[in-house]
Amino acid sequence: MTRKINLRFLFFIITSIIVTEGSLFAQTADYPANYAKQPRFKALLYYSENVEEAHKEFAKDAIDFFTRLTDGDGYILEITTSLRNYDYDSLKDFNTIIAVNISPSDPEERLLFEKYMENGGGWIGFHAAAYNDINTGWPWFNEFLGCGHFYCNNWPPQPALVETDTSDSPVTKNLPSSFVAPATEWYQWQPSPRENPNVEVLLSLSDKNYPLGLKDVVFYGDFPIVWRNSNYRMIYLNYGHGDKCFSDATQNLLTINAFRYVVSLSPAGNPFWE
């Protein structure tokens, strides 16, 4: 009986040492993983309920998608329908704003957002978060996006063949050279962001899609759908209309890649290495 107890005790001691050393080893540079002891960063998801139904549907799915990415307390996600709930000192605590279906519309919100972005803030925007036309009256926003105004769109929402413009970016390095993206309403811009030397276009709609649409038909034109403006810590993704946008694993991977990339460029340092 004594012998069995001692063996069990010895087994317990050895196991404890292995677990302890493994935990310590896990935090060294020679271990392939880094386990956070607390949330790595904060993100603010910004959306509106005062939009068309398809944009509400996308917002609902986006909230679910980004909330599930917080599993294990990897980061803190706060959700708001107005930037007026924040001043600059509180807004700058957020590593990145996830703009789902809206952009700031009143002068106070716009000035706050400009200050946030001009001082190293992060932004990942979807679909209507970048919509603007000649009536928007916000020249800075076009400078921020790196393109002109909304030009045209297809209708109704439909899937489309997407082509990767570069495989050198962390956003696209694990994506296929092309894939069929889920149904959405695709926006075209004029001038195209590709004409801006500070913009890196990451994905575009293939011209094999033309003519695109059944009611509103796009016949030709440069059609970037994901890009970043190197003057800011931002990425824009053109999809975001309806409840099909999170139905595809490849596009979900693209979304996570883009989010992670913007977060990683924080002036405070890359939180994934901490």
C-alpha positions in Angstrom: 0.0 0.0 0.0 2.8 2.4 0.9 4.6 1.6 -2.3 1.5 2.5 -4.4 1.0 5.8 -2.6 4.7 6.7 -3.1 4.4 5.9 -6.8 1.3 8.0 -7.1 3.0 10.9 -5.3 6.1 10.6 -7.5 3.9 10.6 -10.6 2.1 13.7 -9.3 5.4 15.5 -8.7 6.8 14.6 -12.1 3.6 15.7 -13.9 3.6 19.0 -12.0 7.1 19.7 -13.0 6.4 18.9 -16.7 3.3 21.2 -16.7 5.1 24.0 -14.9 8.1 23.9 -17.2 5.9 23.6 -20.2 4.0 26.7 -19.2 7.3 28.6 -18.7 8.7 27.3 -21.9 5.6 28.3 -23.7 6.5 31.9 -23.2 10.0 31.7 -24.6 11.0 32.5 -28.2 11.6 28.8 -28.9 8.0 27.8 -28.4 5.6 28.1 -31.3 2.8 29.7 -29.4 2.2 32.7 -27.2 -0.6 32.4 -24.6 -2.0 35.8 -23.5 -2.5 36.3 -19.7 -5.1 39.0 -20.4 -6.9 40.5 -23.4 -4.5 41.8 -26.0 -6.3 44.9 -27.1 -9.7 46.6 -27.4 -11.8 47.1 -30.5 -14.9 49.2 -31.0 -17.6 47.9 -33.4 -19.5 50.8 -34.8 -22.9 50.2 -36.6 -26.3 51.7 -37.1 -29.9 50.4 -36.8 -31.2 53.3 -39.0 -30.2 51.8 -42.3 -31.8 49.6 -44.9 -32.7 46.1 -43.9 -29.9 44.3 -45.7 -27.4 46.5 -43.9 -29.0 45.6 -40.6 -28.7 41.9 -41.4 -25.0 42.3 -42.1 -24.5 44.2 -38.9 -26.2 41.5 -36.9 -24.0 38.9 -38.4 -20.9 41.0 -38.0 -21.6 41.5 -34.3 -21.9 37.7 -33.9 -18.8 37.1 -36.0 -16.5 39.5 -34.1 -18.0 38.6 -30.7 -17.1 34.9 -31.3 -13.6 36.0 -32.1 -13.3 37.2 -28.5 -13.6 33.6 -27.2 -11.1 33.0 -24.4 -10.9 36.8 -23.7 -8.3 37.3 -26.5 -9.5 40.9 -26.9 -12.2 43.2 -25.6 -15.0 44.1 -28.0 -17.2 47.1 -27.3 -20.3 47.8 -29.5 -21.8 51.3 -30.2 -24.2 53.0 -32.5 -22.6 56.4 -32.0 -19.2 57.9 -31.7 -20.8 60.7 -29.7 -20.6 58.3 -26.7 -16.8 58.9 -26.7 -14.3 61.7 -26.4 -10.8 61.5 -27.9 -9.2 60.3 -24.7 -11.6 57.3 -24.5 -11.7 56.6 -28.2 -7.9 56.3 -28.4 -8.0 53.4 -26.0 -9.4 51.3 -28.8 -6.8 49.7 -31.1 -9.2 49.6 -34.0 -12.7 50.7 -35.0 -14.7 48.1 -36.9 -17.1 50.1 -39.0 -19.8 47.8 -40.2 -22.5 49.8 -42.0 -22.0 53.5 -41.2 -19.5 56.3 -41.2 -19.6 59.5 -39.0 -22.3 61.9 -40.3 -22.3 64.9 -38.0 -19.5 67.4 -37.7 -18.6 66.5 -34.1 -18.3 62.8 -34.9 -16.3 63.5 -38.0 -13.8 65.7 -36.2 -13.4 63.0 -33.5 -12.9 60.3 -36.1 -10.4 62.4 -38.1 -8.3 63.1 -34.9 -8.4 59.4 -34.0 -7.2 58.3 -37.4 -4.6 61.0 -37.9 -3.0 60.0 -34.6 -2.5 56.3 -35.4 -6.0 54.9 -34.9 -7.1 51.8 -36.7 -10.1 51.2 -39.0 -11.5 48.2 -40.8 -14.6 49.2 -42.8 -17.2 47.2 -44.7 -19.5 48.1 -47.6 -21.6 51.2 -46.6 -19.1 52.3 -44.0 -17.2 53.9 -47.0 -20.2 55.0 -49.0 -20.0 58.6 -50.1 -21.2 60.7 -53.0 -21.0 64.4 -54.1 -23.5 65.3 -51.4 -21.5 63.8 -48.5 -19.5 67.0 -48.1 -16.5 65.4 -46.4 -13.3 65.8 -48.5 -11.1 64.3 -45.8 -13.0 61.1 -46.0 -12.1 60.7 -49.7 -8.5 61.4 -48.8 -8.7 58.8 -46.1 -10.3 56.1 -48.3 -7.8 56.9 -51.1 -10.4 57.0 -53.8 -13.2 59.1 -55.3 -16.9 58.9 -54.8 -19.3 56.0 -55.2 -19.8 55.5 -58.9 -22.0 52.6 -59.7 -23.2 49.2 -58.4 -24.7 45.9 -59.5 -28.2 44.9 -58.5 -29.5 42.5 -57.2 -26.8 41.2 -54.8 -24.9 38.3 -56.3 -21.8 36.2 -55.9 -18.8 37.2 -57.9 -15.4 35.9 -58.9 -12.7 37.6 -56.8 -9.1 37.8 -57.8 -6.1 38.4 -55.5 -4.0 41.3 -56.7 -1.0 40.5 -54.5 0.1 37.5 -52.5 2.8 39.4 -50.7 0.5 41.0 -48.1 -0.3 39.4 -44.7 -3.9 39.9 -45.7 -3.8 37.7 -48.8 -0.8 35.4 -48.3 -3.0 32.4 -47.4 -5.8 33.1 -49.8 -6.2 31.4 -53.2 -5.5 33.4 -56.3 -9.2 33.5 -57.0 -12.4 32.5 -55.3 -16.2 33.0 -55.6 -17.3 35.5 -52.9 -20.9 35.2 -51.5 -23.7 37.4 -52.7 -23.4 41.1 -52.0 -24.0 44.5 -53.7 -20.6 45.5 -55.1 -19.6 49.2 -55.3 -17.4 50.7 -57.9 -15.5 54.0 -57.2 -14.5 56.9 -59.4 -11.6 57.6 -59.5 -10.5 54.1 -58.6 -8.3 53.7 -55.6 -5.8 52.0 -57.9 -5.0 55.4 -59.3 -3.7 56.5 -55.9 0.0 55.8 -55.4 -0.6 55.5 -51.6 -3.1 52.7 -52.0 -2.4 49.0 -52.2 -5.2 47.1 -53.9 -5.4 43.6 -52.4 -8.4 42.0 -54.2 -10.6 43.0 -57.2 -13.6 41.6 -59.0 -12.6 39.7 -62.0 -13.6 41.2 -65.4 -14.9 37.7 -66.1 -18.0 38.8 -64.1 -19.1 41.3 -66.7 -21.9 42.0 -67.3 -22.6 42.1 -63.6 -26.2 42.4 -62.4 -29.7 41.7 -63.7 -31.5 45.0 -62.9 -28.6 47.4 -62.5 -25.9 46.1 -64.8 -22.2 47.0 -64.7 -20.5 46.3 -68.0 -16.9 47.3 -67.5 -14.4 49.2 -65.3 -11.7 48.8 -62.7 -13.3 47.1 -59.7 -11.1 46.9 -56.5 -13.0 45.5 -53.5 -10.3 45.4 -50.8 -7.5 47.9 -50.3 -5.5 49.8 -47.8 -4.2 53.4 -47.8 -0.7 53.4 -46.5 -1.1 56.9 -45.1 -3.5 55.4 -42.5 -3.9 52.2 -40.4 -6.9 51.0 -42.4 -8.4 48.4 -44.7 -11.6 48.6 -46.6 -13.6 45.6 -47.6 -16.4 46.2 -50.1 -18.8 43.3 -49.1 -21.5 43.8 -46.4 -25.0 43.7 -47.9 -27.4 41.1 -46.5 -27.0 37.9 -44.5 -24.8 35.8 -46.8 -21.4 37.6 -46.3 -20.2 35.3 -43.4 -21.3 32.1 -45.2 -17.9 31.5 -46.9 -14.8 30.2 -45.1 -12.4 31.9 -47.6 -14.0 35.3 -47.2 -14.1 34.8 -43.4 -10.4 34.1 -43.5 -9.9 37.3 -45.5 -11.9 39.3 -42.8 -9.8 37.9 -40.0 -6.6 38.5 -41.9 -7.6 42.2 -42.5 -8.7 42.7 -38.9 -5.5 41.1 -37.5 -3.3 43.1 -39.9 -4.8 46.5 -38.9 -4.5 45.6 -35.2 -0.9 44.5 -35.6 0.2 47.9 -36.9 -0.7 49.7 -33.7 1.8 52.5 -32.8 1.9 50.9 -29.3 3.3 47.7 -30.8 2.0 44.4 -32.2 -0.2 43.0 -29.4 0.1 39.5 -30.9 3.8 39.3 -29.9 3.3 40.4 -26.3 
